[in-house]
Amino acid sequence: MEDLPVVRKIGDVIRIHRATVRTFKEQKQFNVNMVFNSSWCLFHSSDVNLLDKAAVLGPEAKDYNLSDESDEEMETVMQDGTMLSDRVVDKHERKKYAPYKFSGKSYSFDFKQEKVIVDALRNWEDAFFQKSAWIFKKMSKPLGSLKNDPKIDESKEFDLLVKILKIFEKDDYSLELRIKDLSNEMWFIVIPKLKFGVLREGDIIRIRSVLVNITSKRNVISCKNSTNILRFTHRSAIVRELREKVEDETATDKLMLEDSANEVIMSPVCYTEITDPESLRLPLFKLDDLFLNFDSFPLEVKKRNAFRVRFYALRIDPQDPREVVQALDPETKETFSCQ
């Protein structure tokens, strides 16, 4: 899996060395063998032209912070005979053609020759995606048809074309997204936190290879190991169309997000917290281990009889949280309501 290129945006440029052209199910493919000298490089799409000098150069930009008002500074001659201003332009220009990912430990790039090819592909991409929104619609499954489609089950993979409405940090490793497409039906999907780069609310994305969770009460999409999320370039026609036509959260959506106690189920509420510093330093235990593997715990842990756990409440029954825990009278050993 590490040898495979993970594309960030639809419109990124890929360069492949030593590939074999083959046909599979009437579709031409490039087949490469990464063990025997094949290689690849991924270059940014035409969106890289929108980045300013600081964004392209990154931390190195501070070394080229020139003042426009100082002619003497702009005309400083470097040791190799070039002007400092020329050096900045050259550095800025070359950064736009540096791959953001490549196979192996290094790569080669003939700036004079391959720059022309990359520019040509970026220009073609801009022209093509401005008139090809229908292609992405045809390749994607509408969210509104998932629950009524008899051909869809939990083993049927499909692709989605959606707008991100909200992003929630579910835990340290995953994010939960609220998404909508042109059917304007809200769905939820949980994704790994670091796998797909930076996602923002309002982004238009294509989600590859997902499943529908038909057992959930909510509209839930499930990820697979092969799932990938791709963004679009800013000039893509499909981006403009979805931003104009996909509604943000409506009154109907808010009703779906509220339970009978009128609390938004997507906003977690912390009911308890540890105030004792000594207890706060205790290790975390899994609930499964406490109930199923308690006998395997060390003797000193059992004697202490104090365990720190962290869990999510999927359902509260009874709905009044004051009834979840009852008070205990230490003298009579009787319990009673906390209300």
CYANA upper distance limits for C-alpha pairs under 8 A (distance plus 0.5 A):
  3 ASP  CA     34 MET  CA      7.68
  3 ASP  CA    103 SER  CA      7.01
  5 PRO  CA     40 TRP  CA      8.06
  5 PRO  CA     41 CYS  CA      8.49
  5 PRO  CA     42 LEU  CA      7.89
  5 PRO  CA    101 LYS  CA      8.13
  5 PRO  CA    102 PHE  CA      8.09
  5 PRO  CA    103 SER  CA      8.32
  7 VAL  CA     12 ASP  CA      7.51
  7 VAL  CA     42 LEU  CA      7.86
  7 VAL  CA    230 LEU  CA      7.63
  8 ARG  CA     12 ASP  CA      7.77
  8 ARG  CA    196 PHE  CA      8.10
  8 ARG  CA    197 GLY  CA      8.35
  8 ARG  CA    229 ILE  CA      8.15
  8 ARG  CA    230 LEU  CA      6.10
  8 ARG  CA    231 ARG  CA      7.05
  9 LYS  CA     44 HIS  CA      8.49
  9 LYS  CA     45 SER  CA      7.77
  9 LYS  CA    230 LEU  CA      5.57
  9 LYS  CA    231 ARG  CA      5.07
  9 LYS  CA    232 PHE  CA      5.92
  9 LYS  CA    233 THR  CA      7.40
 10 ILE  CA     45 SER  CA      8.44
 10 ILE  CA    230 LEU  CA      6.63
 10 ILE  CA    231 ARG  CA      6.57
 10 ILE  CA    232 PHE  CA      5.70
 10 ILE  CA    233 THR  CA      7.42
 11 GLY  CA     44 HIS  CA      8.47
 11 GLY  CA     45 SER  CA      5.75
 11 GLY  CA     46 SER  CA      8.11
 11 GLY  CA    122 ARG  CA      8.10
 11 GLY  CA    125 GLU  CA      6.65
 11 GLY  CA    232 PHE  CA      7.55
 11 GLY  CA    233 THR  CA      7.17
 12 ASP  CA     42 LEU  CA      7.41
 12 ASP  CA     43 PHE  CA      6.35
 12 ASP  CA     44 HIS  CA      5.56
 12 ASP  CA     45 SER  CA      4.71
 12 ASP  CA     46 SER  CA      8.32
 13 VAL  CA     42 LEU  CA      6.29
 13 VAL  CA     43 PHE  CA      5.45
 13 VAL  CA     44 HIS  CA      6.86
 13 VAL  CA     45 SER  CA      6.74
 13 VAL  CA    118 VAL  CA      7.65
 13 VAL  CA    121 LEU  CA      7.77
 13 VAL  CA    122 ARG  CA      8.17
 14 ILE  CA     40 TRP  CA      7.34
 14 ILE  CA     41 CYS  CA      6.10
 14 ILE  CA     42 LEU  CA      5.07
 14 ILE  CA     43 PHE  CA      6.67
 15 ARG  CA     40 TRP  CA      5.91
 15 ARG  CA     41 CYS  CA      5.63
 15 ARG  CA     42 LEU  CA      7.06
 16 ILE  CA     38 SER  CA      8.03
 16 ILE  CA     39 SER  CA      6.39
 16 ILE  CA     40 TRP  CA      4.94
 16 ILE  CA     41 CYS  CA      7.23
 17 HIS  CA     38 SER  CA      6.01
 17 HIS  CA     39 SER  CA      5.71
 17 HIS  CA     40 TRP  CA      6.69
 18 ARG  CA     32 VAL  CA      7.34
 18 ARG  CA     37 ASN  CA      7.78
 18 ARG  CA     38 SER  CA      5.60
 18 ARG  CA     39 SER  CA      7.68
 19 ALA  CA     30 PHE  CA      6.28
 19 ALA  CA     31 ASN  CA      5.99
 19 ALA  CA     32 VAL  CA      5.28
 19 ALA  CA     33 ASN  CA      8.20
 19 ALA  CA     38 SER  CA      7.27
 20 THR  CA     30 PHE  CA      6.05
 20 THR  CA     31 ASN  CA      5.53
 20 THR  CA     32 VAL  CA      6.86
 21 VAL  CA     28 LYS  CA      7.20
 21 VAL  CA     29 GLN  CA      6.15
 21 VAL  CA     30 PHE  CA      5.31
 21 VAL  CA     31 ASN  CA      6.75
 22 ARG  CA     28 LYS  CA      6.16
 22 ARG  CA     29 GLN  CA      5.78
 22 ARG  CA     30 PHE  CA      6.93
 22 ARG  CA     31 ASN  CA      7.42
 23 THR  CA     27 GLN  CA      5.81
 23 THR  CA     28 LYS  CA      4.88
 23 THR  CA     29 GLN  CA      6.37
 24 PHE  CA     28 LYS  CA      6.87
 24 PHE  CA     29 GLN  CA      7.52
 32 VAL  CA     38 SER  CA      6.39
 32 VAL  CA     39 SER  CA      8.39
 33 ASN  CA     37 ASN  CA      7.68
 33 ASN  CA     38 SER  CA      6.10
 34 MET  CA     38 SER  CA      5.37
 34 MET  CA     39 SER  CA      6.92
 39 SER  CA    102 PHE  CA      8.23
 39 SER  CA    103 SER  CA      6.24
 39 SER  CA    104 GLY  CA      7.90
 40 TRP  CA    102 PHE  CA      6.26
 40 TRP  CA    103 SER  CA      6.15
 41 CYS  CA     99 PRO  CA      6.53
 41 CYS  CA    100 TYR  CA      8.40
 41 CYS  CA    101 LYS  CA      6.52
 41 CYS  CA    102 PHE  CA      4.75
 41 CYS  CA    103 SER  CA      7.11
 41 CYS  CA    107 TYR  CA      8.18
 42 LEU  CA     99 PRO  CA      5.74
 42 LEU  CA    100 TYR  CA      6.53
 42 LEU  CA    101 LYS  CA      5.80
 42 LEU  CA    102 PHE  CA      6.59
 43 PHE  CA     97 TYR  CA      7.30
 43 PHE  CA     98 ALA  CA      7.18
 43 PHE  CA     99 PRO  CA      4.91
 43 PHE  CA    100 TYR  CA      6.42
 43 PHE  CA    101 LYS  CA      7.93
 44 HIS  CA     48 VAL  CA      6.59
 44 HIS  CA     96 LYS  CA      8.20
 44 HIS  CA     97 TYR  CA      8.23
 44 HIS  CA     99 PRO  CA      7.46
 44 HIS  CA    100 TYR  CA      7.44
 45 SER  CA    122 ARG  CA      6.65
 45 SER  CA    233 THR  CA      7.65
 46 SER  CA     50 LEU  CA      8.46
 46 SER  CA    122 ARG  CA      5.59
 46 SER  CA    123 ASN  CA      7.81
 46 SER  CA    125 GLU  CA      8.24
 46 SER  CA    126 ASP  CA      7.74
 46 SER  CA    233 THR  CA      7.88
 47 ASP  CA     51 LEU  CA      7.89
 47 ASP  CA    233 THR  CA      6.63
 47 ASP  CA    234 HIS  CA      7.41
 48 VAL  CA     96 LYS  CA      6.79
 49 ASN  CA     96 LYS  CA      7.85
 51 LEU  CA     55 ALA  CA      6.25
 51 LEU  CA     56 VAL  CA      6.69
 52 ASP  CA     56 VAL  CA      6.87
 53 LYS  CA     57 LEU  CA      6.49
 53 LYS  CA     61 ALA  CA      7.45
 53 LYS  CA     92 HIS  CA      6.68
 54 ALA  CA     58 GLY  CA      6.07
 54 ALA  CA     59 PRO  CA      8.24
 54 ALA  CA     60 GLU  CA      8.47
 54 ALA  CA     61 ALA  CA      5.57
 54 ALA  CA     62 LYS  CA      8.34
 56 VAL  CA     92 HIS  CA      7.27
 56 VAL  CA     95 LYS  CA      6.79
 56 VAL  CA     96 LYS  CA      7.52
 57 LEU  CA     61 ALA  CA      5.61
 57 LEU  CA     91 LYS  CA      8.34
 57 LEU  CA     92 HIS  CA      7.09
 57 LEU  CA     95 LYS  CA      7.30
 60 GLU  CA     64 TYR  CA      7.91
 61 ALA  CA     65 ASN  CA      7.08
 64 TYR  CA     88 VAL  CA      6.97
 66 LEU  CA     73 GLU  CA      7.87
 66 LEU  CA     74 MET  CA      7.71
 67 SER  CA     73 GLU  CA      7.95
 67 SER  CA     74 MET  CA      8.19
 68 ASP  CA     74 MET  CA      8.06
 70 SER  CA     74 MET  CA      6.87
 71 ASP  CA     75 GLU  CA      6.68
 72 GLU  CA     76 THR  CA      6.93
 74 MET  CA     83 MET  CA      8.10
 74 MET  CA     84 LEU  CA      6.99
 74 MET  CA     85 SER  CA      6.31
 75 GLU  CA     83 MET  CA      6.54
 75 GLU  CA     84 LEU  CA      7.26
 75 GLU  CA     85 SER  CA      7.68
 76 THR  CA     83 MET  CA      6.40
 76 THR  CA     84 LEU  CA      6.26
 77 VAL  CA     81 GLY  CA      6.49
 77 VAL  CA     82 THR  CA      6.40
 77 VAL  CA     83 MET  CA      5.27
 77 VAL  CA     84 LEU  CA      6.74
 78 MET  CA     82 THR  CA      5.92
 78 MET  CA     83 MET  CA      6.40
 78 MET  CA     84 LEU  CA      6.77
 82 THR  CA     86 ASP  CA      7.20
 82 THR  CA     87 ARG  CA      7.46
 83 MET  CA     87 ARG  CA      6.84
 84 LEU  CA     88 VAL  CA      6.85
 85 SER  CA     89 VAL  CA      6.92
 86 ASP  CA     90 ASP  CA      6.58
 87 ARG  CA     91 LYS  CA      6.57
 88 VAL  CA     92 HIS  CA      6.55
 89 VAL  CA     93 GLU  CA      6.49
 90 ASP  CA     94 ARG  CA      6.58
 91 LYS  CA     95 LYS  CA      6.73
 92 HIS  CA     96 LYS  CA      7.35
 93 GLU  CA     97 TYR  CA      7.79
 94 ARG  CA     98 ALA  CA      7.08
 94 ARG  CA    111 PHE  CA      8.40
 97 TYR  CA    115 LYS  CA      7.45
 97 TYR  CA    118 VAL  CA      8.30
102 PHE  CA    106 SER  CA      8.01
102 PHE  CA    107 TYR  CA      7.53
103 SER  CA    107 TYR  CA      8.41
109 PHE  CA    114 GLU  CA      7.33
110 ASP  CA    114 GLU  CA      6.03
110 ASP  CA    115 LYS  CA      8.01
111 PHE  CA    115 LYS  CA      5.82
112 LYS  CA    116 VAL  CA      7.59
113 GLN  CA    117 ILE  CA      7.64
114 GLU  CA    118 VAL  CA      6.74
115 LYS  CA    119 ASP  CA      6.59
116 VAL  CA    120 ALA  CA      6.64
117 ILE  CA    121 LEU  CA      6.80
118 VAL  CA    122 ARG  CA      6.70
119 ASP  CA    123 ASN  CA      6.66
120 ALA  CA    124 TRP  CA      6.65
121 LEU  CA    125 GLU  CA      6.51
122 ARG  CA    126 ASP  CA      6.84
123 ASN  CA    127 ALA  CA      7.01
124 TRP  CA    128 PHE  CA      6.52
125 GLU  CA    129 PHE  CA      6.49
126 ASP  CA    130 GLN  CA      6.87
126 ASP  CA    235 ARG  CA      6.93
126 ASP  CA    236 SER  CA      7.78
127 ALA  CA    131 LYS  CA      7.77
128 PHE  CA    132 SER  CA      6.75
129 PHE  CA    133 ALA  CA      7.39
129 PHE  CA    235 ARG  CA      7.66
129 PHE  CA    236 SER  CA      5.36
129 PHE  CA    237 ALA  CA      6.76
129 PHE  CA    238 ILE  CA      8.50
130 GLN  CA    235 ARG  CA      6.87
130 GLN  CA    236 SER  CA      5.56
130 GLN  CA    237 ALA  CA      5.22
130 GLN  CA    238 ILE  CA      8.45
131 LYS  CA    236 SER  CA      8.47
131 LYS  CA    237 ALA  CA      6.89
132 SER  CA    136 PHE  CA      8.05
132 SER  CA    237 ALA  CA      7.58
132 SER  CA    238 ILE  CA      8.26
133 ALA  CA    137 LYS  CA      7.16
133 ALA  CA    236 SER  CA      8.03
133 ALA  CA    237 ALA  CA      6.17
133 ALA  CA    238 ILE  CA      5.22
134 TRP  CA    138 LYS  CA      6.62
135 ILE  CA    139 MET  CA      6.86
136 PHE  CA    140 SER  CA      6.74
136 PHE  CA    161 LEU  CA      7.77
136 PHE  CA    238 ILE  CA      8.30
137 LYS  CA    141 LYS  CA      8.24
137 LYS  CA    161 LEU  CA      7.61
139 MET  CA    159 ASP  CA      7.49
140 SER  CA    158 PHE  CA      7.58
140 SER  CA    159 ASP  CA      5.38
140 SER  CA    160 LEU  CA      5.33
140 SER  CA    161 LEU  CA      6.39
141 LYS  CA    145 SER  CA      8.18
141 LYS  CA    146 LEU  CA      8.24
141 LYS  CA    158 PHE  CA      6.98
141 LYS  CA    159 ASP  CA      6.43
141 LYS  CA    160 LEU  CA      6.03
141 LYS  CA    161 LEU  CA      8.06
142 PRO  CA    146 LEU  CA      7.54
142 PRO  CA    160 LEU  CA      7.51
142 PRO  CA    161 LEU  CA      8.30
142 PRO  CA    181 ASP  CA      7.45
142 PRO  CA    182 LEU  CA      7.94
142 PRO  CA    183 SER  CA      7.06
143 LEU  CA    160 LEU  CA      8.14
143 LEU  CA    180 LYS  CA      7.98
143 LEU  CA    181 ASP  CA      7.16
143 LEU  CA    183 SER  CA      7.03
143 LEU  CA    185 GLU  CA      7.05
143 LEU  CA    187 TRP  CA      8.09
144 GLY  CA    183 SER  CA      5.91
144 GLY  CA    184 ASN  CA      8.02
144 GLY  CA    185 GLU  CA      6.35
145 SER  CA    149 ASP  CA      6.37
146 LEU  CA    152 ILE  CA      7.13
146 LEU  CA    212 VAL  CA      7.97
147 LYS  CA    152 ILE  CA      8.17
147 LYS  CA    214 ILE  CA      7.93
151 LYS  CA    156 LYS  CA      8.48
152 ILE  CA    156 LYS  CA      6.29
152 ILE  CA    212 VAL  CA      8.31
153 ASP  CA    211 LEU  CA      8.45
153 ASP  CA    212 VAL  CA      7.47
153 ASP  CA    214 ILE  CA      7.67
154 GLU  CA    211 LEU  CA      6.41
154 GLU  CA    212 VAL  CA      6.18
154 GLU  CA    213 ASN  CA      6.60
154 GLU  CA    214 ILE  CA      7.13
155 SER  CA    211 LEU  CA      7.20
156 LYS  CA    211 LEU  CA      6.74
156 LYS  CA    212 VAL  CA      8.42
157 GLU  CA    209 SER  CA      5.89
157 GLU  CA    210 VAL  CA      5.86
157 GLU  CA    211 LEU  CA      5.75
158 PHE  CA    208 ARG  CA      7.43
158 PHE  CA    209 SER  CA      5.79
158 PHE  CA    210 VAL  CA      6.15
158 PHE  CA    211 LEU  CA      7.20
159 ASP  CA    206 ARG  CA      7.70
159 ASP  CA    207 ILE  CA      6.10
159 ASP  CA    208 ARG  CA      5.16
159 ASP  CA    209 SER  CA      5.97
159 ASP  CA    210 VAL  CA      6.89
160 LEU  CA    206 ARG  CA      6.12
160 LEU  CA    207 ILE  CA      5.53
160 LEU  CA    208 ARG  CA      7.15
161 LEU  CA    181 ASP  CA      6.83
161 LEU  CA    204 ILE  CA      7.97
161 LEU  CA    205 ILE  CA      6.52
161 LEU  CA    206 ARG  CA      5.09
161 LEU  CA    207 ILE  CA      6.96
162 VAL  CA    179 ILE  CA      6.57
162 VAL  CA    180 LYS  CA      5.80
162 VAL  CA    181 ASP  CA      4.95
162 VAL  CA    182 LEU  CA      8.26
162 VAL  CA    204 ILE  CA      6.34
162 VAL  CA    205 ILE  CA      6.15
162 VAL  CA    206 ARG  CA      6.94
162 VAL  CA    207 ILE  CA      8.33
162 VAL  CA    242 LEU  CA      8.27
163 LYS  CA    179 ILE  CA      6.06
163 LYS  CA    180 LYS  CA      5.88
163 LYS  CA    181 ASP  CA      6.55
163 LYS  CA    202 GLY  CA      6.59
163 LYS  CA    203 ASP  CA      6.26
163 LYS  CA    204 ILE  CA      5.02
163 LYS  CA    205 ILE  CA      6.80
163 LYS  CA    242 LEU  CA      7.49
163 LYS  CA    243 ARG  CA      8.05
163 LYS  CA    246 VAL  CA      7.85
164 ILE  CA    177 LEU  CA      7.17
164 ILE  CA    178 ARG  CA      6.57
164 ILE  CA    179 ILE  CA      5.25
164 ILE  CA    180 LYS  CA      7.33
164 ILE  CA    200 ARG  CA      7.83
164 ILE  CA    201 GLU  CA      5.72
164 ILE  CA    202 GLY  CA      5.65
164 ILE  CA    203 ASP  CA      6.01
164 ILE  CA    204 ILE  CA      7.04
164 ILE  CA    205 ILE  CA      8.12
165 LEU  CA    177 LEU  CA      7.85
165 LEU  CA    178 ARG  CA      5.86
165 LEU  CA    179 ILE  CA      6.04
165 LEU  CA    180 LYS  CA      7.67
165 LEU  CA    201 GLU  CA      5.96
165 LEU  CA    202 GLY  CA      6.31
165 LEU  CA    248 ASP  CA      7.12
165 LEU  CA    249 GLU  CA      8.06
166 LYS  CA    177 LEU  CA      6.26
166 LYS  CA    178 ARG  CA      5.62
166 LYS  CA    179 ILE  CA      7.89
166 LYS  CA    201 GLU  CA      6.01
166 LYS  CA    202 GLY  CA      8.45
167 ILE  CA    175 LEU  CA      7.27
167 ILE  CA    176 GLU  CA      6.42
167 ILE  CA    177 LEU  CA      5.25
167 ILE  CA    178 ARG  CA      7.10
167 ILE  CA    200 ARG  CA      8.00
167 ILE  CA    201 GLU  CA      6.93
168 PHE  CA    175 LEU  CA      6.14
168 PHE  CA    176 GLU  CA      5.62
168 PHE  CA    177 LEU  CA      6.88
169 GLU  CA    174 SER  CA      7.03
169 GLU  CA    175 LEU  CA      5.17
169 GLU  CA    176 GLU  CA      6.87
170 LYS  CA    174 SER  CA      6.15
170 LYS  CA    175 LEU  CA      5.61
170 LYS  CA    176 GLU  CA      6.45
171 ASP  CA    175 LEU  CA      7.61
172 ASP  CA    193 LYS  CA      8.20
173 TYR  CA    192 PRO  CA      6.52
173 TYR  CA    193 LYS  CA      5.72
173 TYR  CA    194 LEU  CA      8.03
174 SER  CA    190 VAL  CA      7.08
174 SER  CA    191 ILE  CA      6.07
174 SER  CA    192 PRO  CA      4.93
174 SER  CA    193 LYS  CA      4.86
174 SER  CA    194 LEU  CA      8.45
175 LEU  CA    190 VAL  CA      6.05
175 LEU  CA    191 ILE  CA      5.92
175 LEU  CA    192 PRO  CA      6.81
175 LEU  CA    193 LYS  CA      5.97
176 GLU  CA    188 PHE  CA      7.33
176 GLU  CA    189 ILE  CA      6.16
176 GLU  CA    190 VAL  CA      4.84
176 GLU  CA    191 ILE  CA      6.95
177 LEU  CA    188 PHE  CA      6.13
177 LEU  CA    189 ILE  CA      5.84
177 LEU  CA    190 VAL  CA      6.81
177 LEU  CA    191 ILE  CA      8.34
178 ARG  CA    186 MET  CA      7.17
178 ARG  CA    187 TRP  CA      6.33
178 ARG  CA    188 PHE  CA      5.32
178 ARG  CA    189 ILE  CA      7.34
179 ILE  CA    186 MET  CA      6.26
179 ILE  CA    187 TRP  CA      5.87
179 ILE  CA    188 PHE  CA      6.65
179 ILE  CA    189 ILE  CA      8.18
180 LYS  CA    184 ASN  CA      6.05
180 LYS  CA    185 GLU  CA      6.21
180 LYS  CA    186 MET  CA      5.53
180 LYS  CA    187 TRP  CA      6.93
180 LYS  CA    246 VAL  CA      7.38
181 ASP  CA    185 GLU  CA      7.47
181 ASP  CA    242 LEU  CA      7.72
181 ASP  CA    246 VAL  CA      6.71
182 LEU  CA    242 LEU  CA      7.25
182 LEU  CA    245 LYS  CA      7.13
182 LEU  CA    246 VAL  CA      6.14
183 SER  CA    246 VAL  CA      8.42
184 ASN  CA    246 VAL  CA      6.47
184 ASN  CA    247 GLU  CA      6.91
186 MET  CA    219 ASN  CA      7.72
186 MET  CA    253 ASP  CA      7.41
187 TRP  CA    218 ARG  CA      8.18
187 TRP  CA    219 ASN  CA      5.29
187 TRP  CA    220 VAL  CA      6.27
187 TRP  CA    221 ILE  CA      7.61
188 PHE  CA    218 ARG  CA      8.38
188 PHE  CA    219 ASN  CA      6.59
188 PHE  CA    220 VAL  CA      5.33
188 PHE  CA    221 ILE  CA      6.52
189 ILE  CA    220 VAL  CA      6.38
189 ILE  CA    221 ILE  CA      5.40
189 ILE  CA    222 SER  CA      6.70
189 ILE  CA    223 CYS  CA      8.02
190 VAL  CA    221 ILE  CA      8.14
190 VAL  CA    222 SER  CA      7.48
190 VAL  CA    223 CYS  CA      7.68
191 ILE  CA    223 CYS  CA      7.23
192 PRO  CA    196 PHE  CA      8.05
196 PHE  CA    228 ASN  CA      7.79
196 PHE  CA    229 ILE  CA      6.81
199 LEU  CA    203 ASP  CA      7.53
202 GLY  CA    243 ARG  CA      8.20
203 ASP  CA    231 ARG  CA      7.97
204 ILE  CA    231 ARG  CA      6.85
204 ILE  CA    232 PHE  CA      7.38
204 ILE  CA    239 VAL  CA      6.46
204 ILE  CA    242 LEU  CA      7.74
204 ILE  CA    243 ARG  CA      8.19
205 ILE  CA    229 ILE  CA      7.07
205 ILE  CA    230 LEU  CA      6.04
205 ILE  CA    231 ARG  CA      5.10
205 ILE  CA    232 PHE  CA      7.13
206 ARG  CA    229 ILE  CA      6.27
206 ARG  CA    230 LEU  CA      5.63
206 ARG  CA    231 ARG  CA      6.87
207 ILE  CA    227 THR  CA      7.56
207 ILE  CA    228 ASN  CA      6.36
207 ILE  CA    229 ILE  CA      5.08
207 ILE  CA    230 LEU  CA      6.94
208 ARG  CA    226 SER  CA      8.41
208 ARG  CA    227 THR  CA      5.83
208 ARG  CA    228 ASN  CA      5.60
208 ARG  CA    229 ILE  CA      6.76
208 ARG  CA    230 LEU  CA      8.46
209 SER  CA    223 CYS  CA      8.00
209 SER  CA    224 LYS  CA      7.48
209 SER  CA    226 SER  CA      6.90
209 SER  CA    227 THR  CA      5.38
209 SER  CA    228 ASN  CA      7.55
210 VAL  CA    221 ILE  CA      7.31
210 VAL  CA    222 SER  CA      6.38
210 VAL  CA    223 CYS  CA      5.59
210 VAL  CA    224 LYS  CA      6.66
210 VAL  CA    227 THR  CA      6.59
211 LEU  CA    221 ILE  CA      6.31
211 LEU  CA    222 SER  CA      5.54
211 LEU  CA    223 CYS  CA      6.96
211 LEU  CA    224 LYS  CA      8.13
212 VAL  CA    220 VAL  CA      6.85
212 VAL  CA    221 ILE  CA      5.16
212 VAL  CA    222 SER  CA      6.34
213 ASN  CA    219 ASN  CA      8.11
213 ASN  CA    220 VAL  CA      5.98
213 ASN  CA    221 ILE  CA      6.21
213 ASN  CA    222 SER  CA      6.65
214 ILE  CA    220 VAL  CA      8.24
216 SER  CA    220 VAL  CA      7.10
223 CYS  CA    227 THR  CA      6.38
232 PHE  CA    236 SER  CA      7.01
232 PHE  CA    239 VAL  CA      7.56
234 HIS  CA    239 VAL  CA      7.52
235 ARG  CA    239 VAL  CA      8.08
236 SER  CA    240 ARG  CA      7.56
237 ALA  CA    241 GLU  CA      6.79
238 ILE  CA    242 LEU  CA      6.64
239 VAL  CA    243 ARG  CA      6.67
240 ARG  CA    244 GLU  CA      6.75
241 GLU  CA    245 LYS  CA      6.60
242 LEU  CA    246 VAL  CA      5.87
249 GLU  CA    253 ASP  CA      6.20
249 GLU  CA    254 LYS  CA      7.31
250 THR  CA    254 LYS  CA      6.90
251 ALA  CA    255 LEU  CA      6.84
252 THR  CA    256 MET  CA      6.92
253 ASP  CA    257 LEU  CA      6.86
254 LYS  CA    258 GLU  CA      6.87
257 LEU  CA    264 VAL  CA      6.05
257 LEU  CA    265 ILE  CA      6.45
257 LEU  CA    266 MET  CA      7.49
258 GLU  CA    262 ASN  CA      5.72
258 GLU  CA    263 GLU  CA      5.88
258 GLU  CA    264 VAL  CA      5.10
258 GLU  CA    265 ILE  CA      6.48
259 ASP  CA    263 GLU  CA      6.36
259 ASP  CA    264 VAL  CA      7.23
259 ASP  CA    265 ILE  CA      7.18
261 ALA  CA    319 GLN  CA      8.11
274 ILE  CA    279 SER  CA      7.60
274 ILE  CA    280 LEU  CA      6.61
275 THR  CA    279 SER  CA      8.44
275 THR  CA    280 LEU  CA      7.86
276 ASP  CA    280 LEU  CA      6.69
277 PRO  CA    281 ARG  CA      7.06
278 GLU  CA    282 LEU  CA      7.57
279 SER  CA    306 ALA  CA      8.48
279 SER  CA    308 ARG  CA      8.01
280 LEU  CA    308 ARG  CA      8.29
282 LEU  CA    307 PHE  CA      7.68
282 LEU  CA    308 ARG  CA      6.77
283 PRO  CA    307 PHE  CA      8.19
283 PRO  CA    308 ARG  CA      6.97
284 LEU  CA    307 PHE  CA      7.81
284 LEU  CA    308 ARG  CA      5.63
284 LEU  CA    309 VAL  CA      5.85
284 LEU  CA    310 ARG  CA      7.72
285 PHE  CA    289 ASP  CA      7.45
285 PHE  CA    290 LEU  CA      7.59
285 PHE  CA    307 PHE  CA      7.22
285 PHE  CA    308 ARG  CA      6.57
285 PHE  CA    309 VAL  CA      5.77
285 PHE  CA    310 ARG  CA      8.36
286 LYS  CA    290 LEU  CA      6.98
286 LYS  CA    309 VAL  CA      6.91
286 LYS  CA    310 ARG  CA      8.29
287 LEU  CA    291 PHE  CA      6.84
287 LEU  CA    309 VAL  CA      7.54
288 ASP  CA    292 LEU  CA      6.14
288 ASP  CA    293 ASN  CA      7.71
289 ASP  CA    293 ASN  CA      5.05
289 ASP  CA    294 PHE  CA      6.55
290 LEU  CA    294 PHE  CA      5.62
293 ASN  CA    297 PHE  CA      7.77
297 PHE  CA    301 VAL  CA      6.98
297 PHE  CA    302 LYS  CA      7.18
298 PRO  CA    302 LYS  CA      7.06
299 LEU  CA    303 LYS  CA      6.73
300 GLU  CA    304 ARG  CA      6.73
301 VAL  CA    305 ASN  CA      7.05
301 VAL  CA    306 ALA  CA      8.34
316 ILE  CA    320 ASP  CA      8.22
316 ILE  CA    321 PRO  CA      7.67
316 ILE  CA    324 VAL  CA      8.25
317 ASP  CA    324 VAL  CA      7.71
318 PRO  CA    323 GLU  CA      6.92
318 PRO  CA    324 VAL  CA      7.01
319 GLN  CA    323 GLU  CA      8.40
320 ASP  CA    324 VAL  CA      7.72
321 PRO  CA    325 VAL  CA      8.14
322 ARG  CA    326 GLN  CA      8.18
322 ARG  CA    337 SER  CA      8.27
322 ARG  CA    338 CYS  CA      6.25
322 ARG  CA    339 GLN  CA      6.70
323 GLU  CA    337 SER  CA      6.87
323 GLU  CA    338 CYS  CA      6.92
323 GLU  CA    339 GLN  CA      7.79
325 VAL  CA    338 CYS  CA      7.92
326 GLN  CA    335 THR  CA      6.53
326 GLN  CA    336 PHE  CA      6.20
326 GLN  CA    337 SER  CA      5.80
326 GLN  CA    338 CYS  CA      6.21
327 ALA  CA    335 THR  CA      5.83
327 ALA  CA    336 PHE  CA      5.92
327 ALA  CA    337 SER  CA      6.81
327 ALA  CA    338 CYS  CA      6.45
328 LEU  CA    333 LYS  CA      6.72
328 LEU  CA    334 GLU  CA      6.22
328 LEU  CA    335 THR  CA      4.97
328 LEU  CA    336 PHE  CA      7.21
329 ASP  CA    333 LYS  CA      5.65
329 ASP  CA    334 GLU  CA      5.90
329 ASP  CA    335 THR  CA      6.77
330 PRO  CA    334 GLU  CA      8.08
